[in-house]
Amino acid sequence: MTMKRRWLAVCAGLVAVVCASGCASSPQKALLGRTSGLVVYDLPAMQVMKAAEAELGERGYALLPSTDPYFLQTPWKVSGNYDMGSSWSRLYVEGRVRADGRFVVRAYEMAATTFARTQALPFGLRQTTSATIDDKPNATPAELIASEPELQTRSARANIRRNLDLEWAILERLNPDFANKVKEQVDLYVAHEPR
């Protein structure tokens, strides 16, 4: 059995396990997302990160500077009416080289909601120390601090969650043939799922 067939057999097994554990509102979407969360890339790390960067750009996000080449972060993207409420979101993509030399990608989304007559722009910088950003090697850039939403007591707290859809989009960008085969298997499974 070739390596590619073994890989497809492993993925089909993973899809079956995920299906057995239950699916969300869209079974296909849930299965594809769970599958992408288990992928380990045998590609150069920077090739994977460039694909993630391209996907973020396609979704309308700019990138903030980072000292780590395997970490991408975006500024807040705001949508909605400031008089009624607005949704704030930002994305993070983190890559890690495993001990065996392969590469994994994890994507996260931070989201917050502000309600009724919130400020359209942040209310100043929040700096807790007298040190500057340049004094710390891995400090967050000043643009990030300056663009935090001013969450009032009526606003929902910001939360962070794993973004499996983004991970799937990165996988599709890097290996469309494999992604199509997984989609076929997922569609086949969902079509024959016992009701």
Salt bridges, closest charged atoms under 4 A:
GLU53 OE1 - LYS50 NZ 3.88
GLU55 OE2 - ARG59 NE 3.06
GLU55 OE1 - ARG173 NH2 2.96
GLU58 OE2 - ARG173 NH2 2.86
ASP83 OD1 - ARG117 NH1 2.98
GLU94 OE1 - ARG96 NH2 3.52
ASP100 OD2 - ARG98 NH2 3.18
ASP100 OD2 - ARG102 NE 2.85
GLU109 OE1 - ARG161 NH2 2.80
GLU148 OE2 - ARG90 NH1 3.18
GLU150 OE1 - ARG126 NH2 3.82
ASP165 OD2 - LYS29 NZ 3.52
GLU167 OE2 - ARG162 NE 2.70
GLU172 OE2 - LYS183 NZ 2.60
